Amino acid sequence: MGTILGHEVTKRYGGAGLPDDTIDLTLTGSAGQSFGAFVPRGITLRLEGDANDYLGKGLSGGRIVVRPDRAATFRAEEQIIAGNVIAYGATAGEIFIRGGVGERFCVRNSGVTAVVEGVGDHGCEYMTGGRAVVLGPTGRNFAAGMSGGYAFVLDLDEGRVNPELVELGPVAGKVADELRDLVRRHQEETGSVVAEALLAEWPSSLARFTEVMPSDYKRVMEAKAEAVEDGLDEAQAEARIMEVLHG
């Protein structure tokens, strides 16, 4: 669902797509494989129900919002609302999911921002960019092979993190403001009661989050920030980054 529509938009408007939410569709029911795959900027797909695997595969700037059917009586954060391998190879766009998802969430994601309320095993595997917010538990082997981007996880069980490439730390500064904005938008888009409760007591909620960031990526971002502060041009900044990475 959405892929042929995205193809038509890209044929007419190229890689830039359209302004956000130019095409805004709400669907109800159970979606099959690859809901919203490759959707470009300008298309928003809202699903009230549940979805199968590969939701948002190759997402290229579009937006996907998933929430349970409004008549559902269960607690969304305790259920699996979408399947495995969500945002596989996605390059840009946003995904907001009220409820849990399956394994390999954001695998090979390189640019999408995604908010979810729990993930299965191997979350953020081989992720190279983008942002992931997990407002719930993770499965084992979280962040395996993660070389870029960053994740914020609520009440993280550090024993479920693959520590080979990443560092764990508190969320502070401008990043904390960014996280709050994402939690707020998740609540607005999905009606999440989890996000609502976190926002109601934000100072104490913030302390419950852990930032998961690849070590080398962190060094690059710090070097970029220093280059900007020092007024370096693009070539000088690149040289600074290479020096930080390789000595």
KOLDO-529011 format. One record per residue (C-alpha): residue number from 0; residue in three letters; chain; x, y, z. Coordinates in nm, 3 decimals. Layout:
{NUM "ALA" "A" {X Y Z}}
...
This chain:
{0 "MET" "A" {0.000 0.000 0.000}}
{1 "GLY" "A" {0.139 0.337 -0.104}}
{2 "THR" "A" {0.427 0.225 -0.323}}
{3 "ILE" "A" {0.261 0.284 -0.662}}
{4 "LEU" "A" {0.132 0.619 -0.537}}
{5 "GLY" "A" {0.487 0.710 -0.431}}
{6 "HIS" "A" {0.615 0.606 -0.772}}
{7 "GLU" "A" {0.375 0.845 -0.943}}
{8 "VAL" "A" {0.479 1.132 -0.716}}
{9 "THR" "A" {0.848 1.068 -0.784}}
{10 "LYS" "A" {0.790 1.049 -1.162}}
{11 "ARG" "A" {0.629 1.390 -1.158}}
{12 "TYR" "A" {0.829 1.574 -0.892}}
{13 "GLY" "A" {1.161 1.393 -0.864}}
{14 "GLY" "A" {1.355 1.312 -0.552}}
{15 "ALA" "A" {1.243 1.627 -0.370}}
{16 "GLY" "A" {0.884 1.501 -0.363}}
{17 "LEU" "A" {0.610 1.736 -0.242}}
{18 "PRO" "A" {0.561 1.952 0.070}}
{19 "ASP" "A" {0.489 1.744 0.380}}
{20 "ASP" "A" {0.133 1.611 0.409}}
{21 "THR" "A" {0.031 1.717 0.057}}
{22 "ILE" "A" {-0.131 1.374 0.027}}
{23 "ASP" "A" {-0.269 1.256 0.363}}
{24 "LEU" "A" {-0.450 0.922 0.371}}
{25 "THR" "A" {-0.612 0.741 0.664}}
{26 "LEU" "A" {-0.676 0.369 0.633}}
{27 "THR" "A" {-0.836 0.117 0.868}}
{28 "GLY" "A" {-0.779 -0.256 0.905}}
{29 "SER" "A" {-0.484 -0.492 0.878}}
{30 "ALA" "A" {-0.205 -0.405 0.635}}
{31 "GLY" "A" {0.001 -0.670 0.458}}
{32 "GLN" "A" {0.373 -0.673 0.382}}
{33 "SER" "A" {0.565 -0.353 0.305}}
{34 "PHE" "A" {0.301 -0.098 0.397}}
{35 "GLY" "A" {0.436 0.241 0.286}}
{36 "ALA" "A" {0.749 0.101 0.122}}
{37 "PHE" "A" {0.963 0.361 -0.060}}
{38 "VAL" "A" {0.709 0.639 0.002}}
{39 "PRO" "A" {0.861 0.981 -0.082}}
{40 "ARG" "A" {0.820 1.318 0.086}}
{41 "GLY" "A" {0.473 1.465 0.057}}
{42 "ILE" "A" {0.280 1.146 0.137}}
{43 "THR" "A" {0.147 1.068 0.485}}
{44 "LEU" "A" {-0.011 0.727 0.546}}
{45 "ARG" "A" {-0.211 0.680 0.866}}
{46 "LEU" "A" {-0.313 0.328 0.959}}
{47 "GLU" "A" {-0.568 0.253 1.230}}
{48 "GLY" "A" {-0.532 -0.119 1.290}}
{49 "ASP" "A" {-0.215 -0.326 1.256}}
{50 "ALA" "A" {0.056 -0.403 1.001}}
{51 "ASN" "A" {0.275 -0.692 0.890}}
{52 "ASP" "A" {0.650 -0.701 0.821}}
{53 "TYR" "A" {0.865 -0.445 0.632}}
{54 "LEU" "A" {0.650 -0.143 0.712}}
{55 "GLY" "A" {0.829 0.166 0.581}}
{56 "LYS" "A" {1.091 -0.034 0.390}}
{57 "GLY" "A" {1.308 0.208 0.197}}
{58 "LEU" "A" {1.102 0.504 0.319}}
{59 "SER" "A" {1.228 0.807 0.126}}
{60 "GLY" "A" {1.082 1.110 0.301}}
{61 "GLY" "A" {0.720 1.016 0.363}}
{62 "ARG" "A" {0.545 0.978 0.697}}
{63 "ILE" "A" {0.377 0.669 0.844}}
{64 "VAL" "A" {0.157 0.672 1.154}}
{65 "VAL" "A" {0.018 0.349 1.301}}
{66 "ARG" "A" {-0.220 0.317 1.594}}
{67 "PRO" "A" {-0.468 0.047 1.701}}
{68 "ASP" "A" {-0.827 0.064 1.589}}
{69 "ARG" "A" {-1.003 0.333 1.793}}
{70 "ALA" "A" {-1.255 0.075 1.918}}
{71 "ALA" "A" {-0.982 -0.154 2.055}}
{72 "THR" "A" {-0.994 -0.206 2.432}}
{73 "PHE" "A" {-0.643 -0.348 2.485}}
{74 "ARG" "A" {-0.340 -0.151 2.603}}
{75 "ALA" "A" {-0.147 -0.075 2.284}}
{76 "GLU" "A" {0.194 -0.069 2.457}}
{77 "GLU" "A" {0.142 -0.433 2.560}}
{78 "GLN" "A" {0.066 -0.555 2.207}}
{79 "ILE" "A" {0.257 -0.603 1.881}}
{80 "ILE" "A" {0.100 -0.358 1.639}}
{81 "ALA" "A" {0.344 -0.399 1.349}}
{82 "GLY" "A" {0.575 -0.680 1.241}}
{83 "ASN" "A" {0.944 -0.738 1.178}}
{84 "VAL" "A" {1.211 -0.540 0.986}}
{85 "ILE" "A" {1.040 -0.202 1.005}}
{86 "ALA" "A" {1.217 0.086 0.825}}
{87 "TYR" "A" {1.461 -0.153 0.657}}
{88 "GLY" "A" {1.704 0.050 0.449}}
{89 "ALA" "A" {1.498 0.367 0.496}}
{90 "THR" "A" {1.670 0.694 0.403}}
{91 "ALA" "A" {1.440 0.977 0.515}}
{92 "GLY" "A" {1.101 1.043 0.670}}
{93 "GLU" "A" {0.917 0.969 0.992}}
{94 "ILE" "A" {0.741 0.672 1.151}}
{95 "PHE" "A" {0.523 0.687 1.463}}
{96 "ILE" "A" {0.386 0.359 1.597}}
{97 "ARG" "A" {0.163 0.330 1.903}}
{98 "GLY" "A" {0.245 -0.016 2.033}}
{99 "GLY" "A" {0.525 -0.268 2.007}}
{100 "VAL" "A" {0.690 -0.411 1.697}}
{101 "GLY" "A" {0.883 -0.725 1.606}}
{102 "GLU" "A" {1.249 -0.800 1.539}}
{103 "ARG" "A" {1.514 -0.598 1.353}}
{104 "PHE" "A" {1.344 -0.262 1.396}}
{105 "CYS" "A" {1.529 0.006 1.193}}
{106 "VAL" "A" {1.780 -0.244 1.050}}
{107 "ARG" "A" {2.005 -0.056 0.805}}
{108 "ASN" "A" {1.811 0.265 0.864}}
{109 "SER" "A" {2.017 0.556 0.735}}
{110 "GLY" "A" {1.796 0.858 0.789}}
{111 "VAL" "A" {1.447 0.795 0.924}}
{112 "THR" "A" {1.318 0.917 1.259}}
{113 "ALA" "A" {1.106 0.645 1.420}}
{114 "VAL" "A" {0.918 0.630 1.751}}
{115 "VAL" "A" {0.777 0.304 1.886}}
{116 "GLU" "A" {0.666 0.157 2.220}}
{117 "GLY" "A" {0.877 -0.161 2.234}}
{118 "VAL" "A" {1.093 -0.369 1.999}}
{119 "GLY" "A" {1.196 -0.733 1.960}}
{120 "ASP" "A" {1.548 -0.872 1.916}}
{121 "HIS" "A" {1.821 -0.698 1.711}}
{122 "GLY" "A" {1.670 -0.349 1.721}}
{123 "CYS" "A" {1.873 -0.083 1.531}}
{124 "GLU" "A" {2.092 -0.355 1.379}}
{125 "TYR" "A" {2.344 -0.216 1.125}}
{126 "MET" "A" {2.184 0.128 1.155}}
{127 "THR" "A" {2.394 0.398 0.987}}
{128 "GLY" "A" {2.187 0.713 1.047}}
{129 "GLY" "A" {1.859 0.854 1.167}}
{130 "ARG" "A" {1.699 0.848 1.510}}
{131 "ALA" "A" {1.507 0.579 1.696}}
{132 "VAL" "A" {1.302 0.634 2.011}}
{133 "VAL" "A" {1.188 0.327 2.203}}
{134 "LEU" "A" {0.926 0.400 2.470}}
{135 "GLY" "A" {0.934 0.047 2.606}}
{136 "PRO" "A" {1.144 -0.269 2.634}}
{137 "THR" "A" {1.395 -0.398 2.382}}
{138 "GLY" "A" {1.482 -0.754 2.289}}
{139 "ARG" "A" {1.836 -0.892 2.300}}
{140 "ASN" "A" {2.128 -0.775 2.086}}
{141 "PHE" "A" {2.012 -0.416 2.058}}
{142 "ALA" "A" {2.241 -0.192 1.845}}
{143 "ALA" "A" {2.448 -0.477 1.697}}
{144 "GLY" "A" {2.663 -0.338 1.416}}
{145 "MET" "A" {2.518 0.010 1.467}}
{146 "SER" "A" {2.765 0.255 1.312}}
{147 "GLY" "A" {2.561 0.576 1.282}}
{148 "GLY" "A" {2.257 0.760 1.405}}
{149 "TYR" "A" {2.141 0.734 1.763}}
{150 "ALA" "A" {1.868 0.585 1.976}}
{151 "PHE" "A" {1.686 0.686 2.293}}
{152 "VAL" "A" {1.552 0.399 2.501}}
{153 "LEU" "A" {1.323 0.422 2.804}}
{154 "ASP" "A" {1.428 0.214 3.107}}
{155 "LEU" "A" {1.699 0.038 2.907}}
{156 "ASP" "A" {1.817 -0.305 3.019}}
{157 "GLU" "A" {2.188 -0.266 2.942}}
{158 "GLY" "A" {2.230 -0.643 2.937}}
{159 "ARG" "A" {2.031 -0.650 2.612}}
{160 "VAL" "A" {2.264 -0.408 2.432}}
{161 "ASN" "A" {2.545 -0.529 2.204}}
{162 "PRO" "A" {2.830 -0.306 2.334}}
{163 "GLU" "A" {3.080 -0.366 2.052}}
{164 "LEU" "A" {3.028 -0.038 1.865}}
{165 "VAL" "A" {2.814 0.184 2.090}}
{166 "GLU" "A" {2.833 0.392 2.405}}
{167 "LEU" "A" {2.554 0.446 2.657}}
{168 "GLY" "A" {2.490 0.772 2.836}}
{169 "PRO" "A" {2.229 1.011 2.973}}
{170 "VAL" "A" {2.022 1.238 2.751}}
{171 "ALA" "A" {2.110 1.604 2.808}}
{172 "GLY" "A" {2.137 1.946 2.643}}
{173 "LYS" "A" {1.983 2.016 2.304}}
{174 "VAL" "A" {1.932 1.645 2.248}}
{175 "ALA" "A" {1.698 1.634 2.548}}
{176 "ASP" "A" {1.483 1.904 2.387}}
{177 "GLU" "A" {1.482 1.705 2.064}}
{178 "LEU" "A" {1.369 1.392 2.248}}
{179 "ARG" "A" {1.088 1.575 2.425}}
{180 "ASP" "A" {0.966 1.712 2.093}}
{181 "LEU" "A" {0.959 1.363 1.943}}
{182 "VAL" "A" {0.767 1.222 2.240}}
{183 "ARG" "A" {0.520 1.511 2.214}}
{184 "ARG" "A" {0.470 1.457 1.843}}
{185 "HIS" "A" {0.424 1.083 1.901}}
{186 "GLN" "A" {0.145 1.161 2.146}}
{187 "GLU" "A" {-0.019 1.406 1.907}}
{188 "GLU" "A" {0.001 1.170 1.609}}
{189 "THR" "A" {-0.104 0.846 1.780}}
{190 "GLY" "A" {-0.287 0.938 2.100}}
{191 "SER" "A" {-0.027 0.741 2.296}}
{192 "VAL" "A" {-0.101 0.713 2.667}}
{193 "VAL" "A" {0.263 0.618 2.727}}
{194 "ALA" "A" {0.385 0.943 2.573}}
{195 "GLU" "A" {0.117 1.140 2.758}}
{196 "ALA" "A" {0.231 1.004 3.094}}
{197 "LEU" "A" {0.598 1.074 3.017}}
{198 "LEU" "A" {0.527 1.433 2.917}}
{199 "ALA" "A" {0.320 1.496 3.231}}
{200 "GLU" "A" {0.630 1.438 3.445}}
{201 "TRP" "A" {0.902 1.520 3.195}}
{202 "PRO" "A" {1.196 1.605 3.427}}
{203 "SER" "A" {1.173 1.267 3.597}}
{204 "SER" "A" {1.086 1.092 3.269}}
{205 "LEU" "A" {1.398 1.229 3.100}}
{206 "ALA" "A" {1.619 1.066 3.363}}
{207 "ARG" "A" {1.475 0.727 3.263}}
{208 "PHE" "A" {1.608 0.752 2.905}}
{209 "THR" "A" {1.945 0.626 2.785}}
{210 "GLU" "A" {2.116 0.754 2.473}}
{211 "VAL" "A" {2.269 0.481 2.257}}
{212 "MET" "A" {2.528 0.619 2.016}}
{213 "PRO" "A" {2.806 0.456 1.809}}
{214 "SER" "A" {3.147 0.554 1.946}}
{215 "ASP" "A" {3.299 0.666 1.614}}
{216 "TYR" "A" {2.982 0.849 1.515}}
{217 "LYS" "A" {2.991 1.038 1.844}}
{218 "ARG" "A" {3.350 1.144 1.779}}
{219 "VAL" "A" {3.257 1.265 1.429}}
{220 "MET" "A" {2.963 1.469 1.558}}
{221 "GLU" "A" {3.179 1.626 1.827}}
{222 "ALA" "A" {3.447 1.710 1.569}}
{223 "LYS" "A" {3.186 1.869 1.342}}
{224 "ALA" "A" {3.055 2.082 1.625}}
{225 "GLU" "A" {3.407 2.196 1.714}}
{226 "ALA" "A" {3.480 2.280 1.349}}
{227 "VAL" "A" {3.171 2.500 1.334}}
{228 "GLU" "A" {3.269 2.675 1.657}}
{229 "ASP" "A" {3.620 2.735 1.521}}
{230 "GLY" "A" {3.483 2.882 1.196}}
{231 "LEU" "A" {3.648 2.621 0.968}}
{232 "ASP" "A" {3.543 2.590 0.606}}
{233 "GLU" "A" {3.417 2.262 0.459}}
{234 "ALA" "A" {3.759 2.129 0.358}}
{235 "GLN" "A" {3.914 2.218 0.691}}
{236 "ALA" "A" {3.624 2.062 0.878}}
{237 "GLU" "A" {3.660 1.740 0.678}}
{238 "ALA" "A" {4.031 1.731 0.756}}
{239 "ARG" "A" {3.954 1.777 1.125}}
{240 "ILE" "A" {3.709 1.487 1.120}}
{241 "MET" "A" {3.956 1.256 0.940}}
{242 "GLU" "A" {4.221 1.345 1.193}}
{243 "VAL" "A" {3.987 1.259 1.479}}
{244 "LEU" "A" {3.894 0.925 1.321}}
{245 "HIS" "A" {4.235 0.813 1.195}}
{246 "GLY" "A" {4.496 1.018 1.380}}
